[in-house]
Amino acid sequence: MSEIETIPVADLGCFSSDYGRARQAFLAAAEQAGATLSSYAHPLPGPQTEVLATDVAWLGASDAPTVLVLLSATHGVEGFCGSAVQVDFLNHFKPLPEGVAVLLVHAINPYGFAWLRRVTEDGVDLNRNYLDFAHLLPLNEGYDALADAIVPASLDDETLRECDAKLAAYLDQHGREAYERALSGGQYDYPDGLFYGGSGPTWSRLTSERIIAAFQLSQRQRVALIDLHTGIGPFGYGEAICDHPPGSAGVAIARHWYGDRLTEPALGTSVSVAKHGLSDYGWMHLIGEPLVFIALEFGTYPFENMMKVLRADHWLHAQGNVDWQAAQSRAIKAAIRNHFYPATPEWQEMVLMRSRHCIRQAIEGLQEADRDDGLSRP
């Protein structure tokens, strides 16, 4: 498949307007494709009292030596993109190569997806939650210095001007990389703050661990995982990001499969800075050597806009129960949704083209791994 190929308008129908419709589309497409389905019910309802769940679809032989995992909604509101990629794959499903199976994990953070939040029901960034909480947690002195400016006590104009001035001064003094690391690298001291990693494993993390065990992923010869994200980087560009340790076999295999466009935050080659507690690390720990993990990050709008919409959303939820119908709530939710899901046909088409390309690369890599008795050589 060529990346300059256009996507038929009808295919853009895989994008849904809310979590409930996304879930219905996924379940219908999975059933049509002949997948084996299972669900993990979330304990809380959505904003319209709808049932929330992480749904899982398996395609291929149960004992396949290699497995491709497509993971959506690690960051809740980013699930519009990830769900669409999964539904698109199911809508165009063709028989898999011998020895390859596909596991689709839909809405691993269903609460964040339904409530248009980047975090889980307990305000935790799932992608900062994969730590051993029995040990000392990482410190983020930059966030400490900026906490009251990142999520202020009020959203009035004067307060926001003062907060923005404080953030701008930090950026000017410390530089862009240190600034972004302070804001988004992860913090464990401010439960109402941005990029909070929590004080223990979240429901979504524990559900991931149950899925890994249920499908015996650590016992496979090779597992390719594509974790679908949005929000940073050039508009519509899909960056393949690898957080395996530099120089490791995981990086070498990922580069062999996905090419030299692969980036590494640890080496400073990615739009993303290095972070604490990534889901990558949790999956690596539980699956081990067989895993080749990438995050496929689709750009939307500038980093500063992301911080603005996240600031407002965290402020809103820090006030207590959210009135879903209130004008201020609706405006804040519309802004965060738009940042992480622009919903223009151009953006949607770019997402589908790039995701199809990476999925094909992963399946071809898994075929090679199976032929090489599980040892894919770069």
C-alpha positions as CSV (number, residue, x, y, z in Angstrom):
1,M,0.0,0.0,0.0
2,S,1.4,3.4,-1.0
3,E,1.2,6.3,1.5
4,I,0.1,8.7,-1.2
5,E,-3.0,6.5,-1.9
6,T,-6.2,8.3,-1.1
7,I,-8.8,6.9,1.3
8,P,-12.4,6.6,0.1
9,V,-14.8,8.9,1.8
10,A,-16.9,6.0,2.9
11,D,-14.0,4.6,4.9
12,L,-13.9,7.7,7.1
13,G,-17.2,6.4,8.6
14,C,-15.0,4.4,11.0
15,F,-14.6,7.6,13.1
16,S,-17.3,8.0,15.8
17,S,-18.6,11.0,17.5
18,D,-18.5,9.7,21.1
19,Y,-17.5,6.7,23.1
20,G,-20.8,4.9,23.0
21,R,-20.9,4.9,19.2
22,A,-17.3,4.0,19.0
23,R,-17.9,1.0,21.2
24,Q,-20.9,-0.1,19.1
25,A,-18.9,0.3,15.9
26,F,-16.0,-1.8,17.2
27,L,-18.2,-4.6,18.5
28,A,-20.1,-4.7,15.2
29,A,-17.0,-4.7,13.1
30,A,-15.3,-7.4,15.2
31,E,-18.4,-9.6,15.0
32,Q,-18.5,-9.1,11.2
33,A,-14.8,-10.0,10.9
34,G,-15.3,-13.2,12.9
35,A,-13.3,-12.2,15.9
36,T,-13.6,-13.8,19.3
37,L,-14.8,-11.1,21.7
38,S,-14.4,-10.6,25.4
39,S,-15.1,-7.6,27.7
40,Y,-13.8,-6.1,30.9
41,A,-16.5,-4.1,32.6
42,H,-15.5,-0.8,34.1
43,P,-17.1,-0.1,37.6
44,L,-18.3,3.4,36.7
45,P,-20.8,4.8,34.2
46,G,-20.2,7.3,31.4
47,P,-21.7,10.9,31.5
48,Q,-25.0,9.6,30.0
49,T,-25.0,6.7,32.5
50,E,-23.8,4.4,29.7
51,V,-22.0,1.2,30.5
52,L,-18.2,1.5,30.1
53,A,-15.9,-1.4,29.2
54,T,-12.6,-2.4,27.6
55,D,-13.5,-4.7,24.8
56,V,-11.0,-7.2,23.3
57,A,-11.1,-8.9,19.9
58,W,-8.9,-11.8,18.8
59,L,-8.4,-12.8,15.2
60,G,-6.3,-15.8,14.2
61,A,-5.3,-19.1,15.7
62,S,-5.3,-19.1,19.5
63,D,-1.8,-20.7,19.5
64,A,-0.3,-18.3,16.9
65,P,3.4,-17.8,17.7
66,T,3.3,-14.1,16.8
67,V,0.7,-11.5,17.7
68,L,0.0,-7.9,16.7
69,V,-1.7,-5.9,19.5
70,L,-3.5,-2.7,18.5
71,L,-4.2,-0.6,21.7
72,S,-6.6,2.4,21.8
73,A,-7.5,5.1,24.3
74,T,-4.6,4.8,26.7
75,H,-5.2,8.6,27.0
76,G,-9.0,8.4,27.0
77,V,-10.0,11.3,24.7
78,E,-7.4,10.1,22.2
79,G,-9.6,7.1,21.6
80,F,-11.5,8.7,18.7
81,C,-8.4,8.1,16.6
82,G,-7.4,4.7,18.0
83,S,-10.9,3.3,17.8
84,A,-11.2,4.4,14.2
85,V,-8.0,2.7,13.3
86,Q,-9.2,-0.5,14.9
87,V,-12.6,-0.4,13.2
88,D,-10.9,0.4,9.9
89,F,-8.7,-2.7,10.3
90,L,-11.7,-4.9,11.1
91,N,-13.8,-3.5,8.2
92,H,-11.0,-4.4,5.7
93,F,-10.0,-7.6,7.5
94,K,-8.4,-10.3,5.3
95,P,-7.1,-13.7,6.3
96,L,-3.9,-13.3,8.3
97,P,-0.6,-14.9,7.3
98,E,0.0,-18.3,8.9
99,G,1.5,-18.0,12.4
100,V,0.2,-14.4,12.9
101,A,-2.8,-13.4,15.1
102,V,-4.2,-9.9,16.0
103,L,-5.4,-8.7,19.4
104,L,-7.4,-5.5,19.4
105,V,-7.8,-3.8,22.8
106,H,-10.5,-1.2,22.4
107,A,-10.6,1.6,25.0
108,I,-8.2,0.5,27.7
109,N,-9.2,3.7,29.4
110,P,-13.0,3.8,28.7
111,Y,-13.7,6.3,31.4
112,G,-11.4,8.9,29.9
113,F,-12.8,8.2,26.4
114,A,-16.4,8.6,27.5
115,W,-15.8,11.7,29.8
116,L,-13.5,13.4,27.3
117,R,-10.6,13.3,29.7
118,R,-7.0,12.3,29.0
119,V,-6.8,10.6,32.4
120,T,-8.6,7.8,34.2
121,E,-11.4,7.9,36.7
122,D,-9.0,8.7,39.5
123,G,-7.3,11.5,37.6
124,V,-4.3,9.4,36.7
125,D,-2.4,9.6,33.4
126,L,-2.2,5.9,32.5
127,N,0.9,6.5,30.6
128,R,2.7,7.6,33.8
129,N,1.2,4.8,36.0
130,Y,3.5,1.9,35.2
131,L,5.9,2.1,38.1
132,D,6.6,-0.1,41.1
133,F,4.8,1.9,43.8
134,A,6.6,0.0,46.5
135,H,9.7,2.1,45.7
136,L,10.4,5.8,45.9
137,L,8.6,7.6,43.2
138,P,10.3,10.0,40.7
139,L,10.6,13.7,41.6
140,N,9.8,16.4,39.1
141,E,11.3,19.7,40.5
142,G,10.2,21.6,37.4
143,Y,6.6,20.7,38.0
144,D,6.9,21.6,41.7
145,A,8.0,25.1,40.6
146,L,5.1,25.5,38.2
147,A,2.2,23.5,39.7
148,D,0.1,26.5,40.6
149,A,0.6,28.0,37.1
150,I,-0.2,24.7,35.3
151,V,-3.6,24.2,37.1
152,P,-4.5,27.5,38.6
153,A,-7.2,28.2,41.3
154,S,-9.2,30.1,38.8
155,L,-9.7,30.5,35.0
156,D,-10.3,34.2,35.1
157,D,-8.3,36.3,32.6
158,E,-6.0,38.0,35.2
159,T,-5.1,34.7,36.8
160,L,-4.4,33.1,33.5
161,R,-2.2,36.0,32.4
162,E,-0.1,35.6,35.6
163,C,0.2,31.9,35.1
164,D,1.2,32.2,31.5
165,A,3.9,34.7,32.4
166,K,5.3,32.3,35.0
167,L,5.4,29.5,32.4
168,A,6.9,31.7,29.8
169,A,9.7,32.8,32.2
170,Y,10.5,29.2,33.0
171,L,10.7,28.3,29.3
172,D,12.9,31.3,28.7
173,Q,15.2,30.4,31.6
174,H,15.4,26.6,31.1
175,G,14.8,26.0,27.4
176,R,12.2,24.0,25.5
177,E,13.2,20.5,26.4
178,A,13.4,21.2,30.2
179,Y,10.1,23.0,30.0
180,E,8.3,20.2,28.3
181,R,9.9,17.6,30.6
182,A,8.7,19.7,33.7
183,L,5.2,19.9,32.4
184,S,4.7,16.5,30.8
185,G,7.4,14.2,32.0
186,G,5.2,12.9,34.8
187,Q,4.6,13.9,38.5
188,Y,3.4,12.0,41.6
189,D,2.6,14.7,44.1
190,Y,-0.3,16.7,42.7
191,P,-3.4,14.4,42.2
192,D,-5.4,17.3,40.5
193,G,-2.5,18.2,38.3
194,L,-1.5,17.3,34.8
195,F,0.4,14.1,34.0
196,Y,-0.2,12.7,37.5
197,G,1.1,9.1,37.7
198,G,-1.0,8.1,40.7
199,S,-0.2,6.4,44.0
200,G,-0.9,2.8,42.8
201,P,-2.0,0.8,39.8
202,T,-5.2,2.0,38.1
203,W,-8.1,-0.1,36.9
204,S,-6.8,0.3,33.3
205,R,-3.3,-0.8,34.2
206,L,-4.7,-3.9,36.1
207,T,-6.9,-4.6,33.1
208,S,-3.9,-4.5,30.8
209,E,-2.2,-7.0,33.0
210,R,-5.2,-9.3,33.0
211,I,-5.3,-9.1,29.1
212,I,-1.6,-9.9,28.9
213,A,-2.1,-13.0,31.1
214,A,-5.3,-14.1,29.5
215,F,-3.8,-14.2,26.0
216,Q,-0.5,-15.6,27.2
217,L,1.5,-12.9,25.4
218,S,4.7,-13.5,27.3
219,Q,4.7,-17.0,25.9
220,R,4.6,-15.9,22.2
221,Q,7.7,-15.9,20.0
222,R,7.1,-12.2,19.0
223,V,4.6,-9.6,20.0
224,A,4.2,-6.3,18.1
225,L,2.3,-3.6,19.8
226,I,1.1,-0.3,18.3
227,D,-0.3,2.1,20.9
228,L,-2.4,4.7,19.2
229,H,-2.0,8.3,20.4
230,T,-2.8,11.9,19.3
231,G,-2.0,15.4,20.4
232,I,1.6,16.4,19.8
233,G,3.6,16.9,16.6
234,P,2.8,18.2,13.1
235,F,-0.9,18.1,12.1
236,G,-1.8,14.6,10.9
237,Y,1.7,13.3,10.9
238,G,2.0,9.8,12.4
239,E,5.3,9.5,14.3
240,A,6.4,6.0,15.3
241,I,8.0,6.4,18.7
242,C,10.1,3.7,20.4
243,D,10.8,3.8,24.1
244,H,12.8,0.5,24.3
245,P,16.2,1.2,25.8
246,P,18.7,2.7,23.3
247,G,20.8,0.0,21.6
248,S,18.4,-2.8,22.7
249,A,17.1,-5.6,20.5
250,G,13.6,-4.0,20.7
251,V,14.9,-0.8,19.1
252,A,16.8,-2.7,16.4
253,I,13.8,-4.8,15.5
254,A,11.5,-1.8,15.5
255,R,13.8,0.1,13.2
256,H,14.1,-2.9,10.9
257,W,10.3,-3.1,10.7
258,Y,9.3,0.6,10.6
259,G,12.3,2.2,9.0
260,D,14.5,5.2,9.8
261,R,11.5,7.4,10.6
262,L,11.3,5.6,13.9
263,T,12.2,8.0,16.7
264,E,13.6,7.6,20.2
265,P,12.8,10.0,23.1
266,A,15.8,8.8,25.1
267,L,18.0,10.0,22.2
268,G,16.2,13.3,21.7
269,T,15.0,12.4,18.2
270,S,11.3,12.4,19.0
271,V,8.6,15.1,19.4
272,S,8.0,13.4,22.7
273,V,10.5,13.9,25.7
274,A,11.5,11.0,27.8
275,K,8.9,10.2,30.5
276,H,8.4,8.2,33.7
277,G,5.9,5.3,34.1
278,L,5.0,4.7,30.4
279,S,2.8,1.8,29.5
280,D,5.6,0.7,27.2
281,Y,7.6,-0.1,30.3
282,G,4.8,-2.1,32.0
283,W,4.2,-4.2,28.8
284,M,7.9,-4.7,28.4
285,H,8.2,-5.9,32.0
286,L,5.4,-8.4,31.7
287,I,6.1,-9.7,28.2
288,G,9.8,-9.4,28.1
289,E,12.1,-10.0,25.1
290,P,9.3,-11.0,22.6
291,L,7.8,-7.5,22.7
292,V,8.4,-4.8,20.1
293,F,6.4,-1.7,21.3
294,I,5.8,1.5,19.5
295,A,3.5,4.5,20.1
296,L,2.0,5.8,16.9
297,E,1.5,9.5,17.7
298,F,-0.7,11.6,15.4
299,G,0.0,15.3,15.5
300,T,-2.8,17.9,16.0
301,Y,-2.2,21.4,17.3
302,P,0.8,23.1,19.1
303,F,2.0,21.9,22.5
304,E,0.8,25.2,24.1
305,N,-2.8,24.6,23.0
306,M,-2.6,21.1,24.5
307,M,-1.5,22.6,27.8
308,K,-4.3,25.2,27.6
309,V,-7.1,22.6,27.1
310,L,-5.7,20.2,29.7
311,R,-5.4,23.0,32.2
312,A,-9.1,23.9,31.8
313,D,-10.2,20.3,32.0
314,H,-8.2,19.6,35.1
315,W,-9.5,22.8,36.7
316,L,-13.1,21.8,35.9
317,H,-12.8,18.4,37.5
318,A,-11.0,19.7,40.5
319,Q,-14.2,21.7,41.3
320,G,-16.2,18.5,42.1
321,N,-19.0,16.9,40.2
322,V,-19.2,18.1,36.7
323,D,-22.4,19.4,35.3
324,W,-22.2,17.8,31.8
325,Q,-24.8,20.2,30.4
326,A,-23.4,23.5,31.8
327,A,-22.1,25.9,29.1
328,Q,-18.7,26.1,30.7
329,S,-18.4,22.3,30.9
330,R,-19.5,22.0,27.2
331,A,-17.0,24.6,26.1
332,I,-14.1,23.0,28.0
333,K,-15.0,19.5,26.7
334,A,-15.4,20.7,23.1
335,A,-11.9,22.3,23.3
336,I,-10.2,19.1,24.6
337,R,-12.0,16.9,22.1
338,N,-11.0,19.2,19.3
339,H,-7.3,19.2,20.3
340,F,-7.0,15.4,20.5
341,Y,-9.5,14.7,17.6
342,P,-9.6,17.5,15.0
343,A,-12.2,15.5,13.1
344,T,-11.5,17.0,9.7
345,P,-11.5,14.7,6.7
346,E,-7.9,15.6,5.9
347,W,-6.7,14.6,9.3
348,Q,-8.8,11.5,9.3
349,E,-7.5,10.4,6.0
350,M,-3.9,11.0,7.1
351,V,-4.5,8.9,10.2
352,L,-5.9,5.9,8.3
353,M,-3.1,6.0,5.6
354,R,-0.3,6.0,8.1
355,S,-1.9,3.5,10.5
356,R,-2.6,1.1,7.6
357,H,1.1,1.4,6.6
358,C,2.4,0.7,10.1
359,I,0.0,-2.2,10.6
360,R,1.3,-3.7,7.4
361,Q,4.9,-3.2,8.4
362,A,4.2,-4.9,11.8
363,I,2.5,-7.9,10.2
364,E,5.3,-8.4,7.7
365,G,7.8,-8.2,10.5
366,L,5.9,-10.8,12.5
367,Q,5.8,-13.1,9.4
368,E,9.6,-12.7,9.2
369,A,9.9,-13.4,12.9
370,D,7.9,-16.6,12.6
371,R,10.0,-17.8,9.6
372,D,13.1,-17.1,11.6
373,D,11.9,-19.2,14.5
374,G,11.1,-16.0,16.5
375,L,14.4,-14.2,15.8
376,S,13.7,-11.2,13.6
377,R,17.2,-9.9,12.6
378,P,17.7,-6.2,11.7
